[in-house]
Amino acid sequence: MLNSNALSALYHGTIESLPNLKEISIHSNPIRCDCVIRWINMNKTNIRFMEPDSLFCVDPPEFQGQNVR
């Protein structure tokens, strides 16, 4: 449960270092939608994202308000 923690990114390496992680909640964070977070949409993980419809980009401006997934 990492929702509402002012996280702007979640690195793929961080997820890979937690082999037993099955699901994660990162909604309600100011996610910067750049190359760091791109792995979420590249099918490079089996992690289930809780409340994926509540995960929005805040930066860069051209992606503000768009769903991360």
Secondary structure, DSSP 8 states (H G I E B T S, - for coil): --TTS------HHHHHT-TT--EE---SS-EE-STTTGGGGGT----EESSGGG-BEEESGGGTTSB--
